[in-house]
Amino acid sequence: MIKSFLMLGQSNMAGRGFLHDVDAIYNEKIKMLRNGQWQMMTEPINYDRPISGVSLAASFAEAWSKANPDEEIGLIPCAEGGSSLNDWHPQGTLFQHALSEARFALETSEICGILWHQGESDSNNSLHKTYYEKLSLIIETLRKELKLQNVPLIIGELGEYLGKTGLGKYSSEFQEINGQLRRFAHEKHNCYFVSAEGLTANPDGIHLNAVSQRIFGYRYYEAFSKECHILESLSDENQSLKKNHNYSKAEQIYIHSMNLALGKMTYVEFEKQMTKVMQP
């Protein structure tokens, strides 16, 4: 059975990293839930906006797959760009949609973790004062509804680049939100905090860039696999960015079919590539 993970939060969970800034991740053992089916993962995974791109979930899944090569992992994208904790209230649309997707996924998978990243939209107007209580209600209700009390919740720190330039300057109280996130992770059962130390943004000043998203995903996996808080950068995280392109037959077929559909190769070129792939 597929081991699946919920993706919840706002745009930095959905992913806004530029697709051309990092090597693509293709792995037939990594799936994403789309149109009610488990499809081979390709980015953007969480297509909440036309500007969606690289997220932390892809490198998280890749790290998980390397540690569990005989199993399949599934990603359940439910993040919504610009959403506040009020938007995630259990009676609201985003929460109910996430419940619906999770319940559908549970028919063919086992949910093993919750990946959460949110807070930029609450980093102003003293919203940090009610953040802990609101987040507690959301997570406790989610766990109860889906019977996920013993499943790890991984939450990430907001980037130190916030509050300075571009769209990020409006998240002026991000340090206060980070304080609440750390408090939540340390006080709640089965919850682990991940540092954003050294991570950097796109030119908009608010969204993690693609390289930082890849690194963040590895940190999330470290927290999940070791069931511990990650309070600083990892010693080997940059080495993990280097990709081995020994693709399987299924992965090659997927890549060539996508390149054909996107107009990146002619049909004649596609046939040539497929002939090579199908050779014994």
Backbone hydrogen bonds in HBPLUS format (Angstrom, degrees):
<---DONOR---> <-ACCEPTOR-->    atom                        ^
c    i                          cat <-CA-CA->   ^        H-A-AA   ^      H-
h    n   atom  resd res      DA  || num        DHA   H-A  angle D-A-AA Bond
n    s   type  num  typ     dist DA aas  dist angle  dist       angle   num
A0110-GLU N   A0002-ILE O   2.84 MM 108  6.28 157.6  1.89 163.8 170.8     1
A0003-LYS N   A0072-GLU O   2.96 MM  69  6.30 171.3  1.97 154.8 154.2     2
A0074-GLY N   A0003-LYS O   2.84 MM  71  5.98 154.2  1.91 133.7 137.9     3
A0004-SER N   A0110-GLU O   2.83 MM 106  5.77 163.3  1.86 133.8 139.6     4
A0112-CYS N   A0004-SER O   2.76 MM 108  5.79 162.6  1.79 163.1 163.8     5
A0005-PHE N   A0074-GLY O   2.87 MM  69  6.33 140.5  2.02 155.4 167.4     6
A0076-ILE N   A0005-PHE O   2.89 MM  71  5.95 159.2  1.93 166.4 161.2     7
A0006-LEU N   A0113-GLY O   3.12 MM 107  6.57 154.4  2.19 153.9 152.8     8
A0115-LEU N   A0006-LEU O   2.81 MM 109  5.88 171.2  1.81 162.3 165.3     9
A0007-MET N   A0076-ILE O   2.95 MM  69  5.79 156.8  2.00 154.1 146.5    10
A0078-CYS N   A0007-MET O   2.96 MM  71  5.52 139.1  2.13 141.2 151.8    11
A0008-LEU N   A0115-LEU O   2.87 MM 107  6.11 172.8  1.87 175.2 176.6    12
A0117-HIS N   A0008-LEU O   3.15 MM 109  6.67 149.9  2.24 146.1 154.1    13
A0080-GLU N   A0009-GLY O   2.96 MM  71  6.31 164.5  1.98 148.5 145.0    14
A0010-GLN N   A0117-HIS O   3.06 MM 107  6.57 152.9  2.13 154.5 157.0    15
A0013-MET N   A0010-GLN O   2.90 MM   3  5.63 155.7  1.96 126.0 133.8    16
A0014-ALA N   A0010-GLN O   3.09 MM   4  6.34 160.2  2.13 146.6 152.9    17
A0015-GLY N   A0011-SER O   2.65 MM   4  5.74 153.1  1.72 147.2 155.2    18
A0053-GLY N   A0015-GLY O   2.79 MM  38  5.14 163.6  1.82 124.4 126.5    19
A0017-GLY N   A0054-VAL O   3.16 MM  37  4.37 159.1  2.20 136.6 131.6    20
A0054-VAL N   A0017-GLY O   2.84 MM  37  4.37 163.4  1.87 127.2 128.2    21
A0021-ASP N   A0018-PHE O   3.05 MM   3  5.58 164.5  2.07 118.8 123.7    22
A0030-ILE N   A0027-ASN O   2.91 MM   3  5.47 165.3  1.93 120.6 125.6    23
A0073-ILE N   A0029-LYS O   2.92 MM  44  6.34 157.5  1.97 162.5 169.9    24
A0041-MET N   A0030-ILE O   2.90 MM  11  5.70 168.1  1.92 143.8 141.6    25
A0031-LYS N   A0073-ILE O   2.73 MM  42  6.02 169.3  1.74 163.4 167.0    26
A0075-LEU N   A0031-LYS O   2.92 MM  44  6.20 147.2  2.03 128.5 137.1    27
A0032-MET N   A0039-GLN O   2.77 MM   7  5.40 143.6  1.90 148.6 160.9    28
A0039-GLN N   A0032-MET O   2.93 MM   7  5.40 167.9  1.94 157.3 155.1    29
A0033-LEU N   A0075-LEU O   2.96 MM  42  6.25 154.9  2.02 175.7 171.7    30
A0034-ARG N   A0037-GLN O   2.89 MM   3  5.40 167.4  1.90 156.4 158.4    31
A0037-GLN N   A0034-ARG O   3.03 MM   3  5.40 158.8  2.07 111.0 117.8    32
A0048-ASP N   A0046-ASN O   2.87 MM   2  5.78 133.0  2.09 109.3  94.7    33
A0052-SER N   A0049-ARG O   3.04 MM   3  5.32 162.8  2.07 115.9 117.7    34
A0060-PHE N   A0056-LEU O   3.11 MM   4  6.25 154.3  2.18 151.1 159.1    35
A0061-ALA N   A0057-ALA O   2.87 MM   4  6.01 161.1  1.90 146.9 151.5    36
A0062-GLU N   A0058-ALA O   2.91 MM   4  6.17 150.6  2.00 142.9 151.8    37
A0063-ALA N   A0059-SER O   2.96 MM   4  6.09 162.3  2.00 145.8 149.5    38
A0064-TRP N   A0060-PHE O   2.97 MM   4  6.23 157.0  2.02 148.2 155.3    39
A0065-SER N   A0061-ALA O   2.82 MM   4  6.00 156.5  1.87 147.8 154.3    40
A0066-LYS N   A0062-GLU O   2.99 MM   4  6.25 152.1  2.07 148.8 155.4    41
A0067-ALA N   A0063-ALA O   3.23 MM   4  6.46 148.0  2.34 141.4 149.3    42
A0068-ASN N   A0064-TRP O   2.93 MM   4  6.12 125.1  2.24 139.4 155.3    43
A0071-GLU N   A0068-ASN O   3.10 MM   3  5.70 168.3  2.12 125.1 127.2    44
A0083-SER N   A0080-GLU O   3.27 MM   3  5.78 155.2  2.33 138.4 137.0    45
A0087-ASP N   A0084-SER O   3.06 MM   3  5.17 125.1  2.37  96.8 110.5    46
A0088-TRP N   A0085-LEU O   2.96 MM   3  4.95 136.9  2.15  96.9 109.7    47
A0089-HIS N   A0086-ASN O   3.25 MM   3  5.31 162.4  2.28 108.3 109.1    48
A0092-GLY N   A0089-HIS O   2.75 MM   3  5.30 165.1  1.77 128.2 133.3    49
A0096-GLN N   A0092-GLY O   3.10 MM   4  6.25 165.5  2.12 151.2 155.9    50
A0097-HIS N   A0093-THR O   2.78 MM   4  5.91 152.8  1.85 151.7 159.5    51
A0098-ALA N   A0094-LEU O   2.98 MM   4  6.18 158.1  2.03 145.5 151.3    52
A0099-LEU N   A0095-PHE O   2.94 MM   4  6.26 155.9  2.00 150.6 157.3    53
A0100-SER N   A0096-GLN O   2.98 MM   4  6.19 158.0  2.03 143.5 149.5    54
A0101-GLU N   A0097-HIS O   2.92 MM   4  6.22 164.0  1.95 156.5 159.7    55
A0102-ALA N   A0098-ALA O   2.88 MM   4  5.99 159.8  1.92 148.4 154.6    56
A0103-ARG N   A0099-LEU O   2.86 MM   4  6.02 160.7  1.90 151.3 156.5    57
A0104-PHE N   A0100-SER O   3.01 MM   4  6.20 152.7  2.09 143.7 151.4    58
A0105-ALA N   A0101-GLU O   2.89 MM   4  6.12 158.3  1.94 146.7 153.0    59
A0106-LEU N   A0102-ALA O   2.88 MM   4  6.10 143.8  2.01 145.1 155.2    60
A0107-GLU N   A0104-PHE O   3.14 MM   3  5.60 156.8  2.20 109.5 116.5    61
A0108-THR N   A0105-ALA O   3.06 MM   3  5.75 152.6  2.13 117.9 124.5    62
A0109-SER N   A0105-ALA O   2.87 MM   4  5.73 115.7  2.29 146.0 163.4    63
A0114-ILE N   A0152-PRO O   2.96 MM  38  6.37 152.6  2.04 157.8 164.6    64
A0154-ILE N   A0114-ILE O   2.89 MM  40  6.24 169.2  1.90 174.5 177.2    65
A0116-TRP N   A0154-ILE O   2.90 MM  38  6.01 172.6  1.90 173.5 171.1    66
A0122-ASP N   A0119-GLY O   2.99 MM   3  5.12 146.7  2.10 104.2 114.7    67
A0123-SER N   A0120-GLU O   3.26 MM   3  5.24 165.6  2.28 107.1 109.2    68
A0173-GLU N   A0123-SER O   2.89 MM  50  4.47 164.6  1.92 132.1 127.8    69
A0127-LEU N   A0124-ASN O   3.04 MM   3  6.04 165.5  2.07 134.5 137.0    70
A0129-LYS N   A0126-SER O   3.19 MM   3  5.95 165.7  2.21 118.4 122.1    71
A0130-THR N   A0127-LEU O   3.22 MM   3  5.84 154.9  2.29 115.3 120.8    72
A0131-TYR N   A0128-HIS O   3.32 MM   3  4.83 154.4  2.39  91.8  99.2    73
A0134-LYS N   A0130-THR O   3.12 MM   4  6.27 164.1  2.15 154.4 159.2    74
A0135-LEU N   A0131-TYR O   2.87 MM   4  6.02 169.7  1.88 161.2 164.1    75
A0136-SER N   A0132-TYR O   2.93 MM   4  6.04 154.5  1.99 145.7 153.4    76
A0137-LEU N   A0133-GLU O   3.10 MM   4  6.32 158.5  2.14 146.8 151.2    77
A0138-ILE N   A0134-LYS O   3.10 MM   4  6.40 161.8  2.13 150.5 155.2    78
A0139-ILE N   A0135-LEU O   2.96 MM   4  6.13 177.2  1.96 160.0 160.2    79
A0140-GLU N   A0136-SER O   2.90 MM   4  5.83 163.7  1.92 150.1 155.6    80
A0141-THR N   A0137-LEU O   3.01 MM   4  5.92 156.3  2.07 140.9 147.6    81
A0142-LEU N   A0138-ILE O   2.97 MM   4  6.11 158.1  2.02 145.9 152.6    82
A0143-ARG N   A0139-ILE O   2.90 MM   4  6.08 169.0  1.91 154.4 157.0    83
A0144-LYS N   A0140-GLU O   3.06 MM   4  6.15 158.7  2.11 140.9 147.0    84
A0145-GLU N   A0141-THR O   2.87 MM   4  6.00 170.4  1.88 155.5 158.2    85
A0146-LEU N   A0142-LEU O   3.07 MM   4  6.14 157.2  2.13 150.9 156.2    86
A0147-LYS N   A0143-ARG O   2.78 MM   4  5.41 108.9  2.29 136.7 151.7    87
A0148-LEU N   A0143-ARG O   2.82 MM   5  4.48 155.7  1.88 128.6 136.0    88
A0147-LYS N   A0144-LYS O   3.36 MM   3  5.00 153.3  2.44  93.8 101.5    89
A0151-VAL N   A0148-LEU O   3.18 MM   3  5.26 169.8  2.19 112.7 114.5    90
A0153-LEU N   A0190-ASN O   2.88 MM  37  6.21 151.5  1.96 147.1 156.3    91
A0192-TYR N   A0153-LEU O   2.88 MM  39  6.31 158.8  1.92 164.5 171.2    92
A0155-ILE N   A0192-TYR O   2.95 MM  37  6.27 166.2  1.97 164.1 168.7    93
A0194-VAL N   A0155-ILE O   2.92 MM  39  6.17 139.7  2.08 154.2 159.6    94
A0157-GLU N   A0194-VAL O   2.85 MM  37  5.95 154.2  1.92 174.2 168.4    95
A0162-LEU N   A0159-GLY O   3.27 MM   3  5.98 171.8  2.28 118.5 121.0    96
A0163-GLY N   A0168-GLY O   2.75 MM   5  5.28 153.8  1.81 122.4 121.7    97
A0168-GLY N   A0165-THR O   3.03 MM   3  5.60 115.3  2.47 143.6 146.2    98
A0169-LYS N   A0166-GLY O   3.34 MM   3  5.88 160.2  2.38 110.3 115.0    99
A0167-LEU N   A0204-ASP O   2.79 MM  37  5.72 133.6  2.00 152.5 163.9   100
A0170-TYR N   A0167-LEU O   3.36 MM   3  6.11 164.0  2.39 117.2 121.0   101
A0171-SER N   A0168-GLY O   3.04 MM   3  5.51 157.3  2.10 112.8 119.8   102
A0176-GLU N   A0173-GLU O   3.15 MM   3  5.47 124.4  2.48 103.2 116.0   103
A0177-ILE N   A0173-GLU O   3.24 MM   4  6.67 153.9  2.31 147.5 154.9   104
A0178-ASN N   A0174-PHE O   2.84 MM   4  6.10 158.6  1.88 150.5 156.6   105
A0179-GLY N   A0175-GLN O   3.01 MM   4  6.26 146.7  2.12 140.7 149.3   106
A0180-GLN N   A0176-GLU O   3.18 MM   4  6.55 147.3  2.30 140.6 148.5   107
A0180-GLN N   A0177-ILE O   3.00 MM   3  5.07 118.0  2.40  96.6 112.0   108
A0181-LEU N   A0177-ILE O   2.86 MM   4  6.21 153.4  1.93 153.3 161.7   109
A0182-ARG N   A0178-ASN O   2.90 MM   4  6.10 163.5  1.93 152.6 156.2   110
A0183-ARG N   A0179-GLY O   3.01 MM   4  6.14 160.2  2.05 141.1 147.1   111
A0184-PHE N   A0180-GLN O   2.87 MM   4  6.01 160.3  1.91 145.9 151.4   112
A0185-ALA N   A0181-LEU O   2.97 MM   4  6.19 166.8  1.98 151.4 154.4   113
A0186-HIS N   A0182-ARG O   2.99 MM   4  6.17 152.5  2.07 149.6 156.9   114
A0187-GLU N   A0183-ARG O   2.95 MM   4  6.04 139.1  2.13 146.9 157.5   115
A0188-LYS N   A0184-PHE O   2.92 MM   4  5.78 151.5  2.00 155.4 160.0   116
A0230-ILE N   A0193-PHE O   2.81 MM  37  6.17 163.6  1.84 165.5 168.8   117
A0195-SER N   A0230-ILE O   2.68 MM  35  5.80 144.8  1.80 154.3 166.7   118
A0199-LEU N   A0196-ALA O   3.08 MM   3  5.60 167.8  2.09 136.7 138.3   119
A0209-ASN N   A0200-THR O   3.09 MM   9  6.27 167.5  2.11 139.5 140.2   120
A0202-ASN N   A0207-HIS O   2.70 MM   5  5.64 153.1  1.77 168.1 177.2   121
A0205-GLY N   A0202-ASN O   3.01 MM   3  5.85 173.1  2.02 129.8 131.7   122
A0213-GLN N   A0209-ASN O   2.91 MM   4  6.19 150.0  2.00 152.7 162.4   123
A0214-ARG N   A0210-ALA O   3.02 MM   4  6.33 155.9  2.07 150.8 156.4   124
A0215-ILE N   A0211-VAL O   3.07 MM   4  6.38 163.6  2.10 151.1 155.0   125
A0216-PHE N   A0212-SER O   2.78 MM   4  5.94 160.3  1.82 149.3 155.5   126
A0217-GLY N   A0213-GLN O   2.96 MM   4  6.14 154.1  2.03 147.0 153.1   127
A0218-TYR N   A0214-ARG O   3.23 MM   4  6.63 150.1  2.33 145.5 152.6   128
A0218-TYR N   A0215-ILE O   3.10 MM   3  5.21 119.0  2.49  97.7 112.2   129
A0219-ARG N   A0215-ILE O   3.04 MM   4  6.41 154.4  2.10 150.5 158.0   130
A0220-TYR N   A0216-PHE O   2.83 MM   4  6.15 156.3  1.89 152.0 158.9   131
A0221-TYR N   A0217-GLY O   2.98 MM   4  6.25 154.3  2.04 143.9 150.6   132
A0222-GLU N   A0218-TYR O   2.95 MM   4  6.22 153.1  2.02 144.7 152.2   133
A0223-ALA N   A0219-ARG O   2.99 MM   4  6.29 159.0  2.03 153.3 157.8   134
A0224-PHE N   A0220-TYR O   2.93 MM   4  6.19 156.5  1.98 147.4 154.4   135
A0225-SER N   A0221-TYR O   2.74 MM   4  5.86 177.3  1.74 161.7 162.3   136
A0226-LYS N   A0222-GLU O   3.04 MM   4  5.91 156.3  2.10 142.7 148.9   137
A0227-GLU N   A0223-ALA O   2.86 MM   4  5.32 116.1  2.27 129.7 142.4   138
A0228-CYS N   A0223-ALA O   3.22 MM   5  5.06 146.1  2.34 126.3 136.1   139
A0241-LEU N   A0238-ASN O   3.15 MM   3  5.49 158.5  2.20 106.9 113.5   140
A0242-LYS N   A0239-GLN O   3.23 MM   3  5.92 165.3  2.25 118.2 122.0   141
A0252-GLN N   A0248-SER O   2.93 MM   4  6.19 156.6  1.98 152.8 159.1   142
A0253-ILE N   A0249-LYS O   2.99 MM   4  6.23 162.5  2.02 154.4 158.7   143
A0254-TYR N   A0250-ALA O   3.06 MM   4  6.22 157.3  2.11 142.3 148.6   144
A0255-ILE N   A0251-GLU O   2.96 MM   4  6.20 162.0  2.00 150.0 154.2   145
A0256-HIS N   A0252-GLN O   2.92 MM   4  6.08 172.2  1.92 157.0 159.0   146
A0257-SER N   A0253-ILE O   2.92 MM   4  5.96 157.8  1.97 146.5 153.2   147
A0258-MET N   A0254-TYR O   3.02 MM   4  6.17 152.5  2.10 144.8 152.1   148
A0259-ASN N   A0255-ILE O   2.93 MM   4  6.18 158.6  1.98 150.0 156.0   149
A0260-LEU N   A0256-HIS O   2.97 MM   4  6.16 151.4  2.05 145.6 153.0   150
A0261-ALA N   A0257-SER O   3.06 MM   4  6.25 163.4  2.08 144.2 148.5   151
A0262-LEU N   A0258-MET O   2.91 MM   4  6.09 142.4  2.05 146.6 157.0   152
A0264-LYS N   A0259-ASN O   2.76 MM   5  4.94 145.8  1.88 162.6 161.1   153
A0263-GLY N   A0260-LEU O   3.07 MM   3  5.22 160.3  2.11 106.6 112.4   154
A0270-PHE N   A0266-THR O   2.91 MM   4  6.16 152.7  1.98 144.1 152.6   155
A0271-GLU N   A0267-TYR O   2.89 MM   4  6.16 157.9  1.94 149.6 154.1   156
A0272-LYS N   A0268-VAL O   3.08 MM   4  6.38 155.9  2.14 146.9 153.1   157
A0273-GLN N   A0269-GLU O   2.96 MM   4  6.23 163.5  1.99 152.5 156.5   158
A0274-MET N   A0270-PHE O   2.87 MM   4  6.09 157.9  1.92 152.3 158.9   159
A0275-THR N   A0271-GLU O   2.95 MM   4  6.11 147.9  2.06 144.2 152.2   160
A0276-LYS N   A0272-LYS O   3.17 MM   4  6.51 155.3  2.23 146.7 152.4   161
A0277-VAL N   A0273-GLN O   2.97 MM   4  6.26 158.1  2.02 148.1 154.5   162
A0278-MET N   A0274-MET O   2.95 MM   4  6.08 154.5  2.01 146.6 152.5   163
A0279-GLN N   A0276-LYS O   3.29 MM   3  5.42 155.6  2.35 101.4 108.7   164
